[in-house]
Amino acid sequence: MRERWLSKRAFALHLGVIVFVPACAFAAWWQITRAQDGNGLSYLYSVEWPIFAILAVYFWWMLLHTDFDSVGLKGMRKEQATRSHTPDAMIPERPIEPVPPTAPSLIEEDPELAAYNARLAELAKQGPGTWRHREAPVVRRGVS
């Protein structure tokens, strides 16, 4: 718990919320005074700034209380590692459903699909064609 509230990351979050929330309150007060002077758009802004402050407090709270070891990519890897080390007795067994046999002669391949797959195979043999690995310069015609 101490690490959650007193880490470098937590201090940066505390500082951000301590600066941002009063700044939002000041901006809301400023917009209210402008709205009273006749600026109609400032009524909208005077409502927006408190909403920003509330969102800042909410995100500050969520960022402090999120366990980054259990969410995201780290969490998925950790869960996968615990599953791989789980004894077989603890994994519930599911009945295996029989797969009906299919004769290869009964399956007809669509000619358009076959042409598409052949084109994909040809592109895969050529390698990546991204902007990082260009093999030929791009020539643009008709552009002045």
Secondary structure, DSSP 8 states (H G I E B T S, - for coil): -HHHHHSHHHHHHHHHHHHHHHHHHHHHHHHHHHHHTT-THHHHHHHHHHHHHHHHHHHHHHHHH--TTTSHHHHHHHHHHHHHTS-GGGS------------GGG----HHHHHHHHHHHHHHHH---STTS-SS-----S--
